[in-house]
Amino acid sequence: MITLACDVVRMGMRGEPERAWAQLEQQHPARRAAVFSILISFLNYHFAGLDPLALAAAE
């Protein structure tokens, strides 16, 4: 699910948000909810001025 969340972030940053949401719509609702939770955590770190990917790599 983390890979899926990363794909969604990458697609959004490349200017392909429709493709990212289409990919999420194909997932089971429980998986979608988990990915949304991961994305919310990512945004919380981002807005706090932290790089969540660098923090994850450092652990």
N, CA, C and O atoms as a Tripos MOL2 file, in Angstrom:
@<TRIPOS>MOLECULE
protein
  236   235    59     0     0
PROTEIN
NO_CHARGES

@<TRIPOS>ATOM
      1 N           0.8090   -1.1820    0.0000 N.3       1 MET1
      2 CA          0.0000    0.0000    0.0000 C.3       1 MET1
      3 C           0.8590    1.2550    0.0000 C.2       1 MET1
      4 O           0.4730    2.2850   -0.5520 O.2       1 MET1
      5 N           2.0200    1.1580    0.6200 N.am      2 ILE2
      6 CA          2.9090    2.3170    0.6080 C.3       2 ILE2
      7 C           3.3900    2.5870   -0.8120 C.2       2 ILE2
      8 O           3.5230    3.7420   -1.2170 O.2       2 ILE2
      9 N           3.6480    1.5300   -1.5610 N.am      3 THR3
     10 CA          4.0530    1.6950   -2.9600 C.3       3 THR3
     11 C           2.9540    2.3740   -3.7550 C.2       3 THR3
     12 O           3.2260    3.2550   -4.5700 O.2       3 THR3
     13 N           1.7260    1.9740   -3.5240 N.am      4 LEU4
     14 CA          0.5960    2.5920   -4.2120 C.3       4 LEU4
     15 C           0.4850    4.0620   -3.8330 C.2       4 LEU4
     16 O           0.2410    4.9050   -4.6960 O.2       4 LEU4
     17 N           0.6610    4.3790   -2.5580 N.am      5 ALA5
     18 CA          0.6120    5.7740   -2.1140 C.3       5 ALA5
     19 C           1.7280    6.5870   -2.7660 C.2       5 ALA5
     20 O           1.5030    7.7240   -3.1820 O.2       5 ALA5
     21 N           2.9260    6.0170   -2.8570 N.am      6 CYS6
     22 CA          4.0420    6.7080   -3.5170 C.3       6 CYS6
     23 C           3.7450    6.9400   -4.9900 C.2       6 CYS6
     24 O           4.0560    8.0030   -5.5280 O.2       6 CYS6
     25 N           3.1450    5.9530   -5.6440 N.am      7 ASP7
     26 CA          2.7680    6.1170   -7.0490 C.3       7 ASP7
     27 C           1.7720    7.2560   -7.2160 C.2       7 ASP7
     28 O           1.8750    8.0430   -8.1570 O.2       7 ASP7
     29 N           0.8110    7.3440   -6.3050 N.am      8 VAL8
     30 CA         -0.1860    8.4130   -6.3710 C.3       8 VAL8
     31 C           0.4860    9.7740   -6.2080 C.2       8 VAL8
     32 O           0.1690   10.7160   -6.9350 O.2       8 VAL8
     33 N           1.4100    9.8780   -5.2580 N.am      9 VAL9
     34 CA          2.1270   11.1430   -5.0560 C.3       9 VAL9
     35 C           2.9430   11.4930   -6.2910 C.2       9 VAL9
     36 O           2.9260   12.6380   -6.7420 O.2       9 VAL9
     37 N           3.6540   10.5190   -6.8410 N.am     10 ARG10
     38 CA          4.4780   10.7800   -8.0370 C.3      10 ARG10
     39 C           3.6310   11.2200   -9.2240 C.2      10 ARG10
     40 O           3.9860   12.1650   -9.9290 O.2      10 ARG10
     41 N           2.5120   10.5340   -9.4430 N.am     11 MET11
     42 CA          1.6380   10.9090  -10.5570 C.3      11 MET11
     43 C           1.0850   12.3170  -10.3590 C.2      11 MET11
     44 O           0.9840   13.0930  -11.3090 O.2      11 MET11
     45 N           0.7300   12.6340   -9.1280 N.am     12 GLY12
     46 CA          0.2270   13.9800   -8.8490 C.3      12 GLY12
     47 C           1.2770   15.0390   -9.0920 C.2      12 GLY12
     48 O           0.9690   16.1150   -9.6030 O.2      12 GLY12
     49 N           2.5270   14.7440   -8.7290 N.am     13 MET13
     50 CA          3.6090   15.7070   -8.9240 C.3      13 MET13
     51 C           3.9780   15.8580  -10.3900 C.2      13 MET13
     52 O           4.4930   16.8970  -10.8030 O.2      13 MET13
     53 N           3.7170   14.8260  -11.1730 N.am     14 ARG14
     54 CA          3.9910   14.8990  -12.6210 C.3      14 ARG14
     55 C           2.8390   15.5440  -13.3790 C.2      14 ARG14
     56 O           2.9080   15.6930  -14.5990 O.2      14 ARG14
     57 N           1.7810   15.9280  -12.6710 N.am     15 GLY15
     58 CA          0.6550   16.5720  -13.3330 C.3      15 GLY15
     59 C          -0.3600   15.5900  -13.8790 C.2      15 GLY15
     60 O          -1.0830   15.9070  -14.8240 O.2      15 GLY15
     61 N          -0.4260   14.3870  -13.2910 N.am     16 GLU16
     62 CA         -1.3710   13.3650  -13.7420 C.3      16 GLU16
     63 C          -2.3340   12.9590  -12.6130 C.2      16 GLU16
     64 O          -2.4630   11.7690  -12.3260 O.2      16 GLU16
     65 N          -3.0130   13.9230  -11.9680 N.am     17 PRO17
     66 CA         -3.8650   13.5510  -10.8360 C.3      17 PRO17
     67 C          -5.0450   12.6620  -11.2350 C.2      17 PRO17
     68 O          -5.4740   11.8180  -10.4490 O.2      17 PRO17
     69 N          -5.5710   12.8430  -12.4480 N.am     18 GLU18
     70 CA         -6.6980   12.0070  -12.8830 C.3      18 GLU18
     71 C          -6.2850   10.5420  -12.9610 C.2      18 GLU18
     72 O          -7.0380    9.6500  -12.5700 O.2      18 GLU18
     73 N          -5.0870   10.3110  -13.4680 N.am     19 ARG19
     74 CA         -4.5780    8.9380  -13.5720 C.3      19 ARG19
     75 C          -4.3640    8.3330  -12.1810 C.2      19 ARG19
     76 O          -4.6340    7.1530  -11.9590 O.2      19 ARG19
     77 N          -3.8760    9.1600  -11.2480 N.am     20 ALA20
     78 CA         -3.6460    8.6870   -9.8870 C.3      20 ALA20
     79 C          -4.9640    8.2790   -9.2390 C.2      20 ALA20
     80 O          -5.0460    7.2130   -8.6300 O.2      20 ALA20
     81 N          -5.9960    9.1140   -9.3630 N.am     21 TRP21
     82 CA         -7.2910    8.7900   -8.7470 C.3      21 TRP21
     83 C          -7.9480    7.6080   -9.4470 C.2      21 TRP21
     84 O          -8.6350    6.8140   -8.8030 O.2      21 TRP21
     85 N          -7.7480    7.4810  -10.7550 N.am     22 ALA22
     86 CA         -8.2960    6.3250  -11.4680 C.3      22 ALA22
     87 C          -7.6750    5.0340  -10.9490 C.2      22 ALA22
     88 O          -8.3540    4.0150  -10.8220 O.2      22 ALA22
     89 N          -6.3870    5.0860  -10.6530 N.am     23 GLN23
     90 CA         -5.7100    3.9100  -10.1090 C.3      23 GLN23
     91 C          -6.2720    3.5700   -8.7280 C.2      23 GLN23
     92 O          -6.4650    2.3970   -8.4060 O.2      23 GLN23
     93 N          -6.5300    4.5830   -7.9240 N.am     24 LEU24
     94 CA         -7.0880    4.3430   -6.5890 C.3      24 LEU24
     95 C          -8.5100    3.8050   -6.6560 C.2      24 LEU24
     96 O          -8.8910    2.9620   -5.8440 O.2      24 LEU24
     97 N          -9.3020    4.2860   -7.6160 N.am     25 GLU25
     98 CA        -10.6860    3.8380   -7.7360 C.3      25 GLU25
     99 C         -10.7890    2.3540   -8.0500 C.2      25 GLU25
    100 O         -11.8280    1.7420   -7.8010 O.2      25 GLU25
    101 N          -9.7310    1.7660   -8.5940 N.am     26 GLN26
    102 CA         -9.7340    0.3460   -8.9330 C.3      26 GLN26
    103 C          -9.4690   -0.5330   -7.7070 C.2      26 GLN26
    104 O          -9.6250   -1.7520   -7.7740 O.2      26 GLN26
    105 N          -9.0740    0.0710   -6.6100 N.am     27 GLN27
    106 CA         -8.7240   -0.6850   -5.4070 C.3      27 GLN27
    107 C          -9.9620   -0.9480   -4.5500 C.2      27 GLN27
    108 O         -10.9610   -0.2350   -4.6410 O.2      27 GLN27
    109 N          -9.8770   -1.9760   -3.7230 N.am     28 HIS28
    110 CA        -10.9300   -2.2890   -2.7540 C.3      28 HIS28
    111 C         -11.0720   -1.1000   -1.7940 C.2      28 HIS28
    112 O         -10.0750   -0.4580   -1.4650 O.2      28 HIS28
    113 N         -12.2870   -0.8010   -1.3460 N.am     29 PRO29
    114 CA        -12.4820    0.3610   -0.4530 C.3      29 PRO29
    115 C         -11.5920    0.3570    0.7960 C.2      29 PRO29
    116 O         -11.1570    1.4200    1.2410 O.2      29 PRO29
    117 N         -11.3230   -0.8020    1.3580 N.am     30 ALA30
    118 CA        -10.4570   -0.8600    2.5420 C.3      30 ALA30
    119 C          -9.0200   -0.4740    2.1880 C.2      30 ALA30
    120 O          -8.3540    0.2260    2.9510 O.2      30 ALA30
    121 N          -8.5510   -0.9290    1.0400 N.am     31 ARG31
    122 CA         -7.2000   -0.5580    0.5960 C.3      31 ARG31
    123 C          -7.1350    0.9250    0.2880 C.2      31 ARG31
    124 O          -6.1500    1.5940    0.6020 O.2      31 ARG31
    125 N          -8.1940    1.4330   -0.3320 N.am     32 ARG32
    126 CA         -8.2590    2.8580   -0.6420 C.3      32 ARG32
    127 C          -8.1700    3.6830    0.6430 C.2      32 ARG32
    128 O          -7.4590    4.6860    0.6960 O.2      32 ARG32
    129 N          -8.8980    3.2540    1.6770 N.am     33 ALA33
    130 CA         -8.8800    3.9630    2.9560 C.3      33 ALA33
    131 C          -7.4710    3.9390    3.5620 C.2      33 ALA33
    132 O          -7.0150    4.9380    4.1180 O.2      33 ALA33
    133 N          -6.7960    2.8120    3.4550 N.am     34 ALA34
    134 CA         -5.4350    2.7120    3.9810 C.3      34 ALA34
    135 C          -4.4860    3.6420    3.2260 C.2      34 ALA34
    136 O          -3.6320    4.2920    3.8300 O.2      34 ALA34
    137 N          -4.6380    3.7020    1.9080 N.am     35 VAL35
    138 CA         -3.7910    4.5890    1.1020 C.3      35 VAL35
    139 C          -4.0810    6.0430    1.4560 C.2      35 VAL35
    140 O          -3.1530    6.8470    1.5510 O.2      35 VAL35
    141 N          -5.3440    6.3930    1.6510 N.am     36 PHE36
    142 CA         -5.6800    7.7600    2.0500 C.3      36 PHE36
    143 C          -5.0440    8.0980    3.3940 C.2      36 PHE36
    144 O          -4.5730    9.2180    3.5930 O.2      36 PHE36
    145 N          -5.0260    7.1490    4.3080 N.am     37 SER37
    146 CA         -4.3980    7.3650    5.6120 C.3      37 SER37
    147 C          -2.9080    7.6380    5.4510 C.2      37 SER37
    148 O          -2.3570    8.5220    6.1070 O.2      37 SER37
    149 N          -2.2630    6.8780    4.5780 N.am     38 ILE38
    150 CA         -0.8350    7.0840    4.3120 C.3      38 ILE38
    151 C          -0.6080    8.4590    3.6880 C.2      38 ILE38
    152 O           0.3330    9.1630    4.0540 O.2      38 ILE38
    153 N          -1.4710    8.8390    2.7460 N.am     39 LEU39
    154 CA         -1.3290   10.1410    2.0910 C.3      39 LEU39
    155 C          -1.5330   11.2850    3.0820 C.2      39 LEU39
    156 O          -0.8370   12.2970    3.0090 O.2      39 LEU39
    157 N          -2.4730   11.1340    3.9970 N.am     40 ILE40
    158 CA         -2.7010   12.1660    5.0110 C.3      40 ILE40
    159 C          -1.4750   12.2980    5.9070 C.2      40 ILE40
    160 O          -1.0620   13.4110    6.2320 O.2      40 ILE40
    161 N          -0.9000   11.1870    6.3000 N.am     41 SER41
    162 CA          0.3260   11.2330    7.1110 C.3      41 SER41
    163 C           1.4560   11.9130    6.3450 C.2      41 SER41
    164 O           2.2040   12.7110    6.9100 O.2      41 SER41
    165 N           1.5770   11.5980    5.0670 N.am     42 PHE42
    166 CA          2.5920   12.2140    4.2130 C.3      42 PHE42
    167 C           2.4180   13.7270    4.1950 C.2      42 PHE42
    168 O           3.3860   14.4730    4.3420 O.2      42 PHE42
    169 N           1.1730   14.1760    4.0130 N.am     43 LEU43
    170 CA          0.9140   15.6180    3.9750 C.3      43 LEU43
    171 C           1.1970   16.2830    5.3180 C.2      43 LEU43
    172 O           1.7090   17.4010    5.3570 O.2      43 LEU43
    173 N           0.8680   15.6050    6.4200 N.am     44 ASN44
    174 CA          1.1590   16.1600    7.7400 C.3      44 ASN44
    175 C           2.6560   16.3850    7.9180 C.2      44 ASN44
    176 O           3.0730   17.4340    8.4100 O.2      44 ASN44
    177 N           3.4630   15.4080    7.5200 N.am     45 TYR45
    178 CA          4.9180   15.5700    7.6020 C.3      45 TYR45
    179 C           5.3790   16.7040    6.6910 C.2      45 TYR45
    180 O           6.1940   17.5380    7.0840 O.2      45 TYR45
    181 N           4.8490   16.7230    5.4790 N.am     46 HIS46
    182 CA          5.2560   17.7230    4.4940 C.3      46 HIS46
    183 C           4.9640   19.1320    4.9960 C.2      46 HIS46
    184 O           5.8220   20.0110    4.9110 O.2      46 HIS46
    185 N           3.7660   19.3520    5.5170 N.am     47 PHE47
    186 CA          3.4050   20.6850    5.9910 C.3      47 PHE47
    187 C           4.1260   21.0520    7.2810 C.2      47 PHE47
    188 O           4.2050   22.2310    7.6270 O.2      47 PHE47
    189 N           4.6440   20.0820    7.9860 N.am     48 ALA48
    190 CA          5.4470   20.3560    9.1790 C.3      48 ALA48
    191 C           6.8900   20.6950    8.7970 C.2      48 ALA48
    192 O           7.7120   20.9870    9.6650 O.2      48 ALA48
    193 N           7.1920   20.6560    7.5020 N.am     49 GLY49
    194 CA          8.5290   20.9940    7.0380 C.3      49 GLY49
    195 C           9.4820   19.8180    7.0450 C.2      49 GLY49
    196 O          10.6960   20.0030    6.9580 O.2      49 GLY49
    197 N           8.9530   18.6140    7.1470 N.am     50 LEU50
    198 CA          9.7980   17.4240    7.1630 C.3      50 LEU50
    199 C           9.6400   16.6660    5.8410 C.2      50 LEU50
    200 O           8.6040   16.7520    5.1830 O.2      50 LEU50
    201 N          10.6680   15.9350    5.4740 N.am     51 ASP51
    202 CA         10.6100   15.1110    4.2750 C.3      51 ASP51
    203 C          10.3410   13.6710    4.7110 C.2      51 ASP51
    204 O          11.2520   12.9900    5.1820 O.2      51 ASP51
    205 N           9.0980   13.2000    4.5580 N.am     52 PRO52
    206 CA          8.7660   11.8590    5.0490 C.3      52 PRO52
    207 C           9.5550   10.7480    4.3690 C.2      52 PRO52
    208 O           9.8480    9.7300    4.9950 O.2      52 PRO52
    209 N           9.9010   10.9270    3.1040 N.am     53 LEU53
    210 CA         10.6600    9.8920    2.4060 C.3      53 LEU53
    211 C          12.0890    9.8110    2.9410 C.2      53 LEU53
    212 O          12.6340    8.7190    3.0980 O.2      53 LEU53
    213 N          12.6920   10.9590    3.2210 N.am     54 ALA54
    214 CA         14.0400   10.9590    3.7860 C.3      54 ALA54
    215 C          14.0390   10.3850    5.1960 C.2      54 ALA54
    216 O          14.9640    9.6680    5.5790 O.2      54 ALA54
    217 N          13.0000   10.7000    5.9710 N.am     55 LEU55
    218 CA         12.9010   10.1460    7.3240 C.3      55 LEU55
    219 C          12.7580    8.6250    7.2770 C.2      55 LEU55
    220 O          13.3670    7.9170    8.0790 O.2      55 LEU55
    221 N          11.9550    8.1270    6.3410 N.am     56 ALA56
    222 CA         11.7730    6.6880    6.2160 C.3      56 ALA56
    223 C          13.0600    6.0030    5.7890 C.2      56 ALA56
    224 O          13.3740    4.9120    6.2650 O.2      56 ALA56
    225 N          13.8130    6.6440    4.8870 N.am     57 ALA57
    226 CA         15.0700    6.0680    4.4240 C.3      57 ALA57
    227 C          16.1090    6.0550    5.5410 C.2      57 ALA57
    228 O          16.9570    5.1640    5.5970 O.2      57 ALA57
    229 N          16.0410    7.0460    6.4270 N.am     58 ALA58
    230 CA         17.0200    7.1450    7.5190 C.3      58 ALA58
    231 C          16.7640    6.0730    8.5890 C.2      58 ALA58
    232 O          17.6840    5.6800    9.3070 O.2      58 ALA58
    233 N          15.5350    5.6100    8.6910 N.am     59 GLU59
    234 CA         15.2180    4.5950    9.7020 C.3      59 GLU59
    235 C          15.6760    3.2850    9.1970 C.2      59 GLU59
    236 O          15.5180    2.2710    9.8770 O.2      59 GLU59
@<TRIPOS>BOND
     1     1     2 1
     2     2     3 1
     3     3     4 2
     4     3     5 am
     5     5     6 1
     6     6     7 1
     7     7     8 2
     8     7     9 am
     9     9    10 1
    10    10    11 1
    11    11    12 2
    12    11    13 am
    13    13    14 1
    14    14    15 1
    15    15    16 2
    16    15    17 am
    17    17    18 1
    18    18    19 1
    19    19    20 2
    20    19    21 am
    21    21    22 1
    22    22    23 1
    23    23    24 2
    24    23    25 am
    25    25    26 1
    26    26    27 1
    27    27    28 2
    28    27    29 am
    29    29    30 1
    30    30    31 1
    31    31    32 2
    32    31    33 am
    33    33    34 1
    34    34    35 1
    35    35    36 2
    36    35    37 am
    37    37    38 1
    38    38    39 1
    39    39    40 2
    40    39    41 am
    41    41    42 1
    42    42    43 1
    43    43    44 2
    44    43    45 am
    45    45    46 1
    46    46    47 1
    47    47    48 2
    48    47    49 am
    49    49    50 1
    50    50    51 1
    51    51    52 2
    52    51    53 am
    53    53    54 1
    54    54    55 1
    55    55    56 2
    56    55    57 am
    57    57    58 1
    58    58    59 1
    59    59    60 2
    60    59    61 am
    61    61    62 1
    62    62    63 1
    63    63    64 2
    64    63    65 am
    65    65    66 1
    66    66    67 1
    67    67    68 2
    68    67    69 am
    69    69    70 1
    70    70    71 1
    71    71    72 2
    72    71    73 am
    73    73    74 1
    74    74    75 1
    75    75    76 2
    76    75    77 am
    77    77    78 1
    78    78    79 1
    79    79    80 2
    80    79    81 am
    81    81    82 1
    82    82    83 1
    83    83    84 2
    84    83    85 am
    85    85    86 1
    86    86    87 1
    87    87    88 2
    88    87    89 am
    89    89    90 1
    90    90    91 1
    91    91    92 2
    92    91    93 am
    93    93    94 1
    94    94    95 1
    95    95    96 2
    96    95    97 am
    97    97    98 1
    98    98    99 1
    99    99   100 2
   100    99   101 am
   101   101   102 1
   102   102   103 1
   103   103   104 2
   104   103   105 am
   105   105   106 1
   106   106   107 1
   107   107   108 2
   108   107   109 am
   109   109   110 1
   110   110   111 1
   111   111   112 2
   112   111   113 am
   113   113   114 1
   114   114   115 1
   115   115   116 2
   116   115   117 am
   117   117   118 1
   118   118   119 1
   119   119   120 2
   120   119   121 am
   121   121   122 1
   122   122   123 1
   123   123   124 2
   124   123   125 am
   125   125   126 1
   126   126   127 1
   127   127   128 2
   128   127   129 am
   129   129   130 1
   130   130   131 1
   131   131   132 2
   132   131   133 am
   133   133   134 1
   134   134   135 1
   135   135   136 2
   136   135   137 am
   137   137   138 1
   138   138   139 1
   139   139   140 2
   140   139   141 am
   141   141   142 1
   142   142   143 1
   143   143   144 2
   144   143   145 am
   145   145   146 1
   146   146   147 1
   147   147   148 2
   148   147   149 am
   149   149   150 1
   150   150   151 1
   151   151   152 2
   152   151   153 am
   153   153   154 1
   154   154   155 1
   155   155   156 2
   156   155   157 am
   157   157   158 1
   158   158   159 1
   159   159   160 2
   160   159   161 am
   161   161   162 1
   162   162   163 1
   163   163   164 2
   164   163   165 am
   165   165   166 1
   166   166   167 1
   167   167   168 2
   168   167   169 am
   169   169   170 1
   170   170   171 1
   171   171   172 2
   172   171   173 am
   173   173   174 1
   174   174   175 1
   175   175   176 2
   176   175   177 am
   177   177   178 1
   178   178   179 1
   179   179   180 2
   180   179   181 am
   181   181   182 1
   182   182   183 1
   183   183   184 2
   184   183   185 am
   185   185   186 1
   186   186   187 1
   187   187   188 2
   188   187   189 am
   189   189   190 1
   190   190   191 1
   191   191   192 2
   192   191   193 am
   193   193   194 1
   194   194   195 1
   195   195   196 2
   196   195   197 am
   197   197   198 1
   198   198   199 1
   199   199   200 2
   200   199   201 am
   201   201   202 1
   202   202   203 1
   203   203   204 2
   204   203   205 am
   205   205   206 1
   206   206   207 1
   207   207   208 2
   208   207   209 am
   209   209   210 1
   210   210   211 1
   211   211   212 2
   212   211   213 am
   213   213   214 1
   214   214   215 1
   215   215   216 2
   216   215   217 am
   217   217   218 1
   218   218   219 1
   219   219   220 2
   220   219   221 am
   221   221   222 1
   222   222   223 1
   223   223   224 2
   224   223   225 am
   225   225   226 1
   226   226   227 1
   227   227   228 2
   228   227   229 am
   229   229   230 1
   230   230   231 1
   231   231   232 2
   232   231   233 am
   233   233   234 1
   234   234   235 1
   235   235   236 2
@<TRIPOS>SUBSTRUCTURE
     1 MET1         2 RESIDUE 1 A MET
     2 ILE2         6 RESIDUE 1 A ILE
     3 THR3        10 RESIDUE 1 A THR
     4 LEU4        14 RESIDUE 1 A LEU
     5 ALA5        18 RESIDUE 1 A ALA
     6 CYS6        22 RESIDUE 1 A CYS
     7 ASP7        26 RESIDUE 1 A ASP
     8 VAL8        30 RESIDUE 1 A VAL
     9 VAL9        34 RESIDUE 1 A VAL
    10 ARG10       38 RESIDUE 1 A ARG
    11 MET11       42 RESIDUE 1 A MET
    12 GLY12       46 RESIDUE 1 A GLY
    13 MET13       50 RESIDUE 1 A MET
    14 ARG14       54 RESIDUE 1 A ARG
    15 GLY15       58 RESIDUE 1 A GLY
    16 GLU16       62 RESIDUE 1 A GLU
    17 PRO17       66 RESIDUE 1 A PRO
    18 GLU18       70 RESIDUE 1 A GLU
    19 ARG19       74 RESIDUE 1 A ARG
    20 ALA20       78 RESIDUE 1 A ALA
    21 TRP21       82 RESIDUE 1 A TRP
    22 ALA22       86 RESIDUE 1 A ALA
    23 GLN23       90 RESIDUE 1 A GLN
    24 LEU24       94 RESIDUE 1 A LEU
    25 GLU25       98 RESIDUE 1 A GLU
    26 GLN26      102 RESIDUE 1 A GLN
    27 GLN27      106 RESIDUE 1 A GLN
    28 HIS28      110 RESIDUE 1 A HIS
    29 PRO29      114 RESIDUE 1 A PRO
    30 ALA30      118 RESIDUE 1 A ALA
    31 ARG31      122 RESIDUE 1 A ARG
    32 ARG32      126 RESIDUE 1 A ARG
    33 ALA33      130 RESIDUE 1 A ALA
    34 ALA34      134 RESIDUE 1 A ALA
    35 VAL35      138 RESIDUE 1 A VAL
    36 PHE36      142 RESIDUE 1 A PHE
    37 SER37      146 RESIDUE 1 A SER
    38 ILE38      150 RESIDUE 1 A ILE
    39 LEU39      154 RESIDUE 1 A LEU
    40 ILE40      158 RESIDUE 1 A ILE
    41 SER41      162 RESIDUE 1 A SER
    42 PHE42      166 RESIDUE 1 A PHE
    43 LEU43      170 RESIDUE 1 A LEU
    44 ASN44      174 RESIDUE 1 A ASN
    45 TYR45      178 RESIDUE 1 A TYR
    46 HIS46      182 RESIDUE 1 A HIS
    47 PHE47      186 RESIDUE 1 A PHE
    48 ALA48      190 RESIDUE 1 A ALA
    49 GLY49      194 RESIDUE 1 A GLY
    50 LEU50      198 RESIDUE 1 A LEU
    51 ASP51      202 RESIDUE 1 A ASP
    52 PRO52      206 RESIDUE 1 A PRO
    53 LEU53      210 RESIDUE 1 A LEU
    54 ALA54      214 RESIDUE 1 A ALA
    55 LEU55      218 RESIDUE 1 A LEU
    56 ALA56      222 RESIDUE 1 A ALA
    57 ALA57      226 RESIDUE 1 A ALA
    58 ALA58      230 RESIDUE 1 A ALA
    59 GLU59      234 RESIDUE 1 A GLU
